[in-house]
Amino acid sequence: MNKKNLFKGLGVALVTPFHADGSIDYDALGSLLDYHMQSGTDFLCVLGSTAETPCLTTKEKIEIKNFVVERLNGTMPILLGFGGNCTNALVEEARNFDFSGVDGILSVVPYYNKPSQEGIYRHFMVLSEALPDMPIVLYNVPGRTGINMLAETVIRVANAADNVVAIKEASGNIKQIEEIIKKSSKGFEVISGDDALTRRIIELGGVGVISVVGNAIAKQFSEMVHATLKGDFAEAENIDKSLAELYRLVFADGNPAGIKALMSHKGMCENILRLPLTCATSQTIEALKVFA
């Protein structure tokens, strides 16, 4: 297959709304999906880290995926978080998972056990071979995984696997990101995994973002992303600078604590997280009111 990346522009890493008793709030989730269909969001990333996926049961993950697919009804691409740190277990799950309605998967670099670059390469090659018809977006986020997927490894995977179409880059290493953009194979693209670096990454040749702040300010952030993509750098810079403090506050107490606090202020969902994650501090919650 030729590389075809559908995940461009503003992608949003969707939160999972909970009721006060900890159960999933499907009414709020449905309202969030309606909001994104109306607010300039180009695609949704479902069951990523912002969704508190490690704290969801297998049954809940399947239910959320099916709910999102049905509610969106083909109106925008769906990127499904689908990764793990045991290659064999992930491949077994892939063989049995119902991917209907999903347009691609976002697969994180194996976490905790800190594989070598060769191990990372082999992991993604095995996953690629197990899902030959599924577009795969790599996810490099050293702050969560404990290991950085180097540019040379990214390029090696991209060159060897036709269905690996992009990478969500959240290393914060601009030099590394620029190297991937310049040296990767034709059709392979870079998506920002860091709201605060999105404008700069797109200016270097990236094609969009998988955003956290977009959960709450989709229209405004979409305007910034699309202005940058169109080359209207002055307009993009104005919006970006106006959001600098919001970027800081949303991540001050970890993700998704900050974004859920802001969304609670805006009446989009309750400020409830599942342990071991906890709510943002009272100081952060108060400071976020100005952005509601």
Summary of the structure (lengths in Angstrom):
residues: 292
radius of gyration: 17.9
end to end distance: 44.3
largest distance: 50.6
contacts: 1006
relative contact order: 0.15
helix: 50%
strand: 13%
